[in-house]
Amino acid sequence: MISGKEVALQRKLNIKLIEGSYNSYAVNEKEKRDWSGNIYLACVAAILVIAFFT
């Protein structure tokens, strides 16, 4: 760490057994969805709809 302080992060892991293998697992980290792109797209669509009907 740059600041020298340790920060405890709690990660949500998704662990699945790999079929057809012996004692092997796939570990995927669950992430929160980023809605900012969808909100931006909805605002642009709303502006275009308002401009079309006025």
Number of C-alpha atoms within 10 A of each C-alpha: 6 5 5 6 7 8 7 6 6 6 9 11 11 11 11 11 12 12 9 7 8 8 8 11 13 9 12 11 10 10 9 7 6 8 8 9 8 10 11 11 11 12 11 12 12 12 11 11 11 10 9 8 6 5
